[in-house]
Amino acid sequence: MTIARNMRCALLAATIAAVASLSPAGTALVSPAQAASNIKVVVNDQAITTLDVQSRARLLQLAMHLSPGAAAKAAQDELIDEQVRLQEGARRGVVVSEDAVVAALTSIASRSKMTLPQFERALGQGGVPIKTFKDRIRAQMVWGRIIRAKIQQDLKAESADLIQQMRNREKNADAVTASDYMLQRVVFAVQRSASPADVNRRKAEAEALRGKFRNCSEGLALAKGLREVAIVNIGRKLASEVPPGLKDELEKTIEGHLTPPQRSELGFEMYAVCSKIEVTGEAAVAAGLDAEALDKRGEETSKKLTQELRQKANIIYR
């Protein structure tokens, strides 16, 4: 699940940066409200309209800087995937309430220093109806619950088996240790068109925050007050779950401090190490297995199950 979650976080941060950069007086490059809405695809009797595709394509253009043609194709594929996933969720009785979706939207809006109505207006100025954003969030929440349930069921048996193998080899369980982190990612957004001077200025701003950061409670509150800064809750991570380069930085970073800023597609990223815990014994074995298996299987399981659902579905292109 880690790969998929990181991709979603990256898309979210990019969308926040794009929305935050929109001028209040800006006009939509695409006006879905003025477009004719015809049925484009039917998935098991559920229609996807041209308006649905156009609105989603505009969201992907904002967040991923895709060309109009590539965004349209990606939007249609994504909407088909979402339909089969939501239908599978309904079959399994997985329900995400409207309150949960609104709460997620409100949190997203706050990261771009906006109220929910302000965020909705900014999206509209970018050519993205709020319903498009809500539909995407709801589908992700439903699918995430389905995939987590499936993987955790498999891993429970595998974890027990691994612990038994360790005992059979007469290894000392107490000698097994693992690092356990609680992390928050802090992203200083940098526009693609930014000049070298602007890039250097943003890096300096990130370094300045790092110098003042002494604990997550006060430091993250300080970060939230800065311009075009997104905070993504990463949550619990084991050392086995993070890339080698980041693992080294986390080991060197004192609890309650930030890792050095690193350049990425979104701007400059740092990780707040809110806690460091060493777990030992069988708990470490089980936790390590969960982390590694979720990282390896999350996206793979999602892709496989989605393909199976699409093959079974009655999909008609108009």
Buried (B, 14 or more C-beta within 10 A) or exposed (E): BBBBBBEBBBBBBBBBBBBBBBEEEEEBEBEBEEBEBEEBBBBEEEBBBBBBBBBBBBBBBBBBEBEEEBBBBBBBBBBBBBBBBBBBBEEEEBEBEEEEBEEBBEEBBBBBBBEBEBBBBBBBBBBBBBEBBBBBBBBBBBBBBBBBEBBBEEBEEEBEEBBEEBEEEEEEBEEBEBBBBBBBBBBBBBBEEBEEEEBEBBBEBBBEBBEEBEEBEEBBEEBBEBEBBBBBEBEBBBBBBBEEEBBEBBEEBEBBBBBEBBEEEBBBBBBBBBEBEEBEBBBBBBBBBBBBBBBBBBBEBBEEBBEEBBEEBEBEEE
